[in-house]
Each structure stands twice: as C-alpha cells, then as structure tokens.
C-alpha cells in the first residue's frame, strides 16, 4: 500500500504563490527594463516583502536563472496546445514565433550566458536540451505529413532562430520566420 500524496499545506501554497509572483513580476520587468532592473521594483510588483525575495533569490543571478528556466519551460509547455490547435506547419510557425520572442526578450542576458560565470553556465544547455526535442517533433510531424522538407535538423534551425530574433523589431523577426517556413516548404516530398 502506498501513501497518498499529501495536499500542500496552506504555508506551502503561500510560498509557491510568492515564488510565482516574484518570477512573473521579474519576467515582466526584465522584458521592459532589462535584467539590471532594481530589485525594489520587482518586490513591489510581486507584492511581497524584501525578506521573501531574498529567501528565494539571495543573488540576482538566482532570479535571472529562475526566470530564464521558467520561460523555457513555458515554450515547451505551449507546444502541445499548439500542436492540438493547428495544422503542423501553422503550429510550427506559432511556436517559432514564441521562441524568437523569448530569445529577443532575453537578448540582454546573452553576454551573461556566454560569460562563463558559474550561475549561467548551464543555461545555454538547458535552452537547447529542452527546446531542441520539441522543435524536432514539430519538424518530424510536418515532414511526415509531406508539408515541409525532411532534411533540416532542429539544431540548424535553432541556430537560425538565434540569428533572426531582433530585440527591437518583432515585425522583422516574424517576416524572417515566414521566410524560413517558406524555405522549409521548398523541396518537400508530397505524400
């Protein structure tokens, strides 16, 4: 006989709400003001105390890392809904737009990610390890349906995405995604 999973206590629920509020506030503020935004603004936007903030994130790098991971995980989670709601190429296109928005929003973090600083060392691998399999699934589904060519690797396409994600020009990025998707359609083998 296995023990039943215990429901979280009221205190555990409060701790999770505070953590979620801090990550949501930091995500929004980082998107507009960059990762060097004042901590006091994040605390105020989250509606928590400074002690709560520092208990969860003793260093700014802890918060930056948490926001980065949370947003990567959100891109992964969105994939299933997109695949259920749209035909394969349209789902792929929507997902590519979401990933490039993430890349563009985190553009200011790029130097830190590649700095070799200990808190950021694992972030590039986390990004690729979580998103590349999702992209591969989108590509395989569309290729199996004969909607795109089958000779494009997800690794190559991830490199393209990082090159076209323009932090200050979403319209440009979307045009480039449309061009990439048109290129994926060229040379496809109809089934």
C-alpha positions in Angstrom: 0.0 0.0 0.0 1.4 3.4 -1.0 1.0 6.6 1.0 -1.4 9.0 -0.6 0.2 12.2 -1.9 -0.4 14.9 0.7 -2.0 18.1 -0.4 0.2 21.1 0.0 -0.2 22.9 3.3 -1.5 26.5 3.4 2.0 27.6 4.1 3.4 25.7 1.1 0.7 27.2 -1.1 1.7 30.7 0.1 5.4 30.1 -0.5 4.5 28.9 -4.1 2.3 31.9 -4.7 5.1 34.2 -3.6 7.6 32.5 -5.8 5.3 32.6 -8.8 4.6 36.3 -8.1 8.3 37.1 -8.0 9.0 35.2 -11.2 6.0 36.8 -13.0 7.0 40.3 -11.9 10.6 39.8 -12.8 9.7 38.4 -16.2 7.6 41.5 -17.0 10.1 44.0 -15.6 13.1 42.3 -17.3 11.3 42.4 -20.6 10.9 46.2 -20.4 13.9 47.3 -18.3 16.4 44.5 -18.7 17.9 42.2 -16.1 19.6 45.0 -14.2 16.2 46.5 -13.1 16.0 47.5 -9.5 15.1 44.7 -7.1 12.7 47.0 -5.2 10.6 47.3 -8.4 10.3 43.5 -8.7 9.4 43.2 -5.0 6.7 45.9 -5.3 5.3 44.4 -8.4 5.2 41.0 -6.8 3.5 42.3 -3.7 5.9 40.6 -1.3 8.5 41.7 1.2 12.2 42.0 0.8 12.8 39.0 3.1 10.6 36.8 0.9 12.6 38.0 -2.2 16.0 37.3 -0.6 14.9 34.0 0.9 14.1 32.7 -2.6 16.8 34.6 -4.6 19.8 35.5 -2.4 21.7 36.6 -5.6 20.4 38.4 -8.7 21.7 35.6 -10.8 19.3 33.2 -8.9 16.3 35.3 -10.1 17.7 35.6 -13.6 18.2 31.9 -13.9 14.8 31.1 -12.5 13.1 33.5 -15.0 15.1 32.0 -17.8 14.2 28.4 -16.9 10.5 29.3 -16.3 10.2 30.9 -19.8 12.0 28.0 -21.5 9.6 25.6 -19.7 6.7 27.8 -20.9 7.8 27.4 -24.5 8.0 23.6 -24.0 4.5 23.6 -22.4 3.0 25.6 -25.2 4.0 23.1 -27.8 1.3 20.5 -27.0 -1.5 23.1 -27.2 -0.2 24.5 -30.5 0.0 21.0 -32.0 -3.5 20.2 -30.9 -5.0 23.5 -32.1 -3.3 24.0 -35.5 -2.1 22.0 -38.5 1.6 21.1 -38.4 3.2 24.0 -40.3 1.0 26.6 -38.6 1.8 25.1 -35.2 5.5 25.2 -36.0 5.2 28.8 -37.1 3.4 29.9 -34.0 6.0 28.0 -31.8 8.9 29.6 -33.7 7.4 33.0 -33.1 7.1 32.2 -29.4 10.7 31.0 -29.1 12.1 34.0 -31.0 10.1 36.4 -28.7 11.8 34.6 -25.8 15.2 34.9 -27.4 14.7 38.6 -28.2 13.4 39.3 -24.8 16.4 37.7 -23.2 18.9 39.3 -25.6 20.3 41.3 -22.8 21.2 38.1 -21.0 23.3 36.8 -23.9 26.6 38.2 -22.6 26.0 36.7 -19.1 25.0 33.3 -20.6 28.3 33.2 -22.5 30.4 34.8 -19.8 31.4 31.5 -18.2 30.1 32.8 -14.8 29.0 29.8 -12.7 25.4 30.8 -12.3 24.8 31.0 -16.0 27.0 28.1 -17.3 24.1 25.6 -17.6 21.6 28.0 -19.2 22.6 27.5 -22.9 22.5 23.7 -22.5 19.2 24.0 -20.7 17.7 26.0 -23.5 18.9 23.6 -26.2 18.2 20.4 -24.2 14.6 21.5 -23.5 13.7 23.2 -26.8 15.5 21.1 -29.5 13.4 17.9 -28.9 10.2 20.0 -29.2 11.4 21.5 -32.4 12.4 18.1 -33.7 8.9 16.8 -33.0 7.3 19.8 -34.9 9.7 19.2 -37.8 9.1 15.5 -37.9 5.3 15.8 -37.8 5.3 18.4 -40.6 7.8 16.4 -42.7 5.9 13.1 -42.2 2.8 14.9 -43.5 4.7 16.0 -46.6 4.3 19.6 -45.7 8.0 20.5 -45.3 11.3 19.1 -46.4 12.7 16.4 -44.2 16.4 17.3 -44.4 16.5 20.2 -41.9 18.0 19.4 -38.5 16.5 21.1 -35.4 20.0 22.1 -34.4 20.4 24.1 -37.6 17.0 25.7 -37.2 17.8 26.7 -33.6 20.9 28.5 -34.9 18.8 30.3 -37.4 16.3 31.4 -34.8 19.0 33.0 -32.6 20.2 35.0 -35.7 16.8 36.4 -36.7 15.4 37.2 -33.2 15.6 41.0 -33.3 15.0 42.5 -29.8 13.6 45.8 -31.1 11.8 44.6 -34.3 9.2 41.9 -33.9 7.8 42.6 -37.4 11.3 41.8 -38.9 11.5 38.6 -36.9 8.1 37.5 -38.0 8.9 38.2 -41.6 12.1 36.2 -41.3 10.2 33.3 -39.7 7.7 33.3 -42.6 10.7 33.2 -45.0 12.3 30.3 -43.1 9.0 28.4 -43.1 8.6 29.1 -46.9 12.1 27.6 -47.2 11.1 24.6 -45.3 8.2 24.0 -47.7 10.5 24.3 -50.7 11.7 20.9 -51.9 9.2 18.9 -49.8 8.2 15.5 -50.9 4.4 15.3 -51.0 2.9 12.1 -49.5 
